[in-house]
């Protein structure tokens, strides 16, 4: 999103940093200012189209849905103060607390009038869920609400959004009907996809809803008060009257593109909390420094093939490589584990971890078959010299080289292919090129690579959204997967469970031989010394600060 007021930010950040260091030093303090680093990848303030981890971070704190979910999984009241589940788990009736208000900024008043001060009502949730089901919205998390009655037909264009199984029987009573019981549905209602949307305000923005602060309206414990070049500032929402008020006065989300400084700033207390990758967390002595860390496995490391490359365009070549890769020695690390599919363990479906019941979706090493496929691919490509360059980050190069060893020991030993007069020599070598993660991603996005060892990190706990993120990357330059997106859409249109849909999608990716899963990585949400109460939702990017506190 467009950033502004760069000069003014220098003074604001200085004040925020000083306030954060001294806030909470005594019981008489009335302010609590926190600082949290993020990448600044904010695409919109519209919760129905939230897609990035940073989107979900902001939505978690500026909107309140029908319910909230504690760290232990307990569902608590949000905007709804009570609810009943009937009809064998298929009908949910929510009773909203009366008097819950939207935060009305000066810009909203200018657009809607000085007297615009609506309650948060049942229709706000009807409209939000209808928008999420509408194919024109292109909601990234549609699959999580696809179990609502008629949602799949609406997404497929067979029915209008008015047919969705949601109804406001009065201003403060909402009824949601599911096609079939879903034990995890209440958890879904705590996420951005089900955050409320005021119909009158949405229509008044004329297609600009959430694109700028003046076209946004929030009902959570915070509201976005400033959007600057190097930070987003969330301030306490004085209009909030729900069950979970916050004592945090201001939350500064500072844009930090220097990953190396995050651990240092967390240890010093400059940052109150931070997301750490596995190798970053390994460098932190949590017990000695007083840092608390919550582990969760949300990242896939995989080889991504450029199917437009002259050599790798051949599916037999890709297939041979995928089935000849070896295993790296992971005994010296506790944050990497061998992948059992594409979707990481942090993703959930039906209230449970998807991977717990999903079939494995990985390639099995088969050197004999790989050799036959390799020779066939060489004959089809008719090449005599091949140098395969693999892009990798410095922290992963050692593992990449280990995985390569079996390739060199099997298909890499083949010096001739073909028979008789058609026999031809082949000179094959593999090498790595070490880049920063941002440089690697830019090269892949531009199609300027052959093979890349890159990570896919879950931006939500929705498994189908994760599958879509893999497709988006592989499709940059993969002629061999040009039909893959349409195949996913066809699968999504089936009347199957989300788990079945995702298992089918994993199988489809395997069949392209364009993305080879290798490792899952455990990441960590870390809180600085003396900081408590920050709620981390593993794998989703949702970090809730409403109960945050700082102790002496």
Residue, then its C-alpha position, 0 to 999 in steps of 0.5 A: x500500500x502507498x506509504x506517506x509522511x516519511x519525514x514525520x515518522x522519524x519523530x513519531x518512531x523516536x517517541x514510540x521507542x522511548x515510550x515502549x522502553x519506559x511504559x509499564x515501569x510502575x503500576x501507576x503508568x497509564x500508557x503501554x506502547x509496544x513495538x513489533x517488527x513485520x515486513x509491511x506486506x499489507x495489501x488492504x484493510x478489507x478482511x474478506x480479501x486478506x491474503x498476506x501474513x501482515x494482512x492477518x496480523x492487522x486484521x486480528x487486532x482491528x476487527x472483532x468477529x463473532x467469537x475469539x479463540x484462546x491459546x488453548x483453543x477455548x472459544x470465547x465470546x466476541x461480538x456474539x455474547x452467546x450462541x447455540x448449535x442445533x440441527x446435529x451441528x449444522x445450524x448456529x444461532x448467535x446473539x450479538x451484544x447490543x451497543x458494540x460500535x464501529x470506530x468512526x474516523x473523521x474521514x468516515x464522518x466526512x463520507x457518511x455524515x456527522x450522525x453516522x454511528x451504527x452498532x455492529x449488527x447481525x447484517x454486518x456478518x451476513x454481508x461479510x460472509x456473502x462477500x466472502x462467498x461471492x466469486x467476484x471478491x476472490x476471497x483467499x480463504x473461501x474454502x474455510x467457509x465453503x461448508x456454509x449452505x449453498x456457498x459452493x454453488x455461489x462460488x461456482x456462479x450457480x446461485x446468487x449470494x442471497x442464497x447463502x445460508x446466513x440470515x439476520x433474524x433481527x438486528x442482533x440475532x444471526x443464523x448460519x446454516x451449514x451443508x454438513x456439521x463442521x467441528x472447526x467452524x467456530x474457529x473459522x468464525x474467529x478469523x479475518x474471513x468472517x470479520x464484519x463489514x458494514x453494508x452502507x459504508x461498503x457501498x458508499x466507498x464505491x469499490x474502494x473499500x479497504x484500499x485506504x484508511x479513509x475507506x476503512x472502518x474497524x470494530x476491534x480493540x485497535x484501529x489503524x491510526x497512521x500508515x507511514x513509510x516505515x511503520x503502521x501505527x495501531x491505537x487503542x479503540x476508545x469506542x470498543x465495548x466488547x468483552x476483551x478491552x486492551x490496556x495497550x495504548x499504541x502498537x507500532x508495527x515497524x517495517x524491518x527488512x533487515x532480518x539480522x537485526x530482529x534477534x538483536x532488537x528482541x534481546x535488547x528489549x527494543x522489540x516486544x515480540x517477533x517472528x523468528x525462523x528456525x535458524x534465527x531462533x537457534x541462535x537465541x538462548x531463550x532460557x538465559x535471555x528470558x525470551x519465551x518462544x512458541x514453536x509451530x511448523x508452518x514452512x515448506x522448503x522445496x526445489x522449484x523447477x523452471x519448466x520453461x528452461x530448455x533442459x527442465x522443460x522435459x518432464x522425464x528430466x524433472x521426474x528423474x531428478x525428483x526421484x533421485x534426490x537424497x536425504x540430508x542429515x538433520x540430526x544436528x537441528x531441531x527445527x527441520x524435519x523431512x517433509x511428508x507433503x506440501x502442506x505444513x503441519x500448522x495448517x488446519x481443517x475441520x478443527x484438526x491438523x491437516x497433516x495428521x490424517x492426510x496421505x503423504x505427498x512426496x516423491x519416493x527415491x528410486x534410482x533405477x527408475x530415475x536412471x531410465x527416465x534420465x536417459x529417456x529425457x536426455x534422448x528427447x532433449x539431445x543435449x551434450x552439455x548440461x550445467x544445472x544451477x540451483x539457487x539457495x540461501x546461505x543457511x540452506x546451501x549445506x543441506x542442498x549439497x547433501x541432497x545433491x550427493x545421491x543425484x551425482x552418485x546415480x544419474x550424475x554418473x551417466x556419461x553416455x546415452x542412446x545406442x549404436x550410431x546414435x549414442x552420445x556423450x553427456x557432460x552433466x554438472x550441478x552447482x549452487x548459487x547463494x543469494x539472499x532470500x529476497x534476491x532468490x524470490x526476485x529471480x524466481x519471479x522474473x523466471x531467471x533461474x533453473x532450479x531454486x531451493x525456496x521456502x513457502x511459509x503459511x500466511x494462514x492456517x488454511x491448507x487450500x490457501x497454502x496450495x494456492x501460494x505454491x501454484x502462484x510461484x510455480x506458475x511464474x515461468x512453468x509452461x508445464x503447469x499452465x493448466x494447473x490453475x484451472x485444475x485446482x479450480x475444477x477440484x475446488x468446485x467438487x462437493x468434497x471436504x476441504x481435506x479431500x480437496x487439499x489431498x487431491x491438490x497435493x497429488x496434482x502438484x506431484x504429477x507436474x514434477x515442478x515442485x519437490x518437497x524436501x523439509x518442513x521448518x519450525x518457526x517461532x513466535x517469541x516474546x521479549x523478557x518481561x512481556x506477557x499476554x501476547x497471543x500467537x495463533x500458530x501458522x496464521x500470522x494472527x498475533x493478538x495484542x489485546x491482553x499484552x502486558x509488561x512486568x517489572 
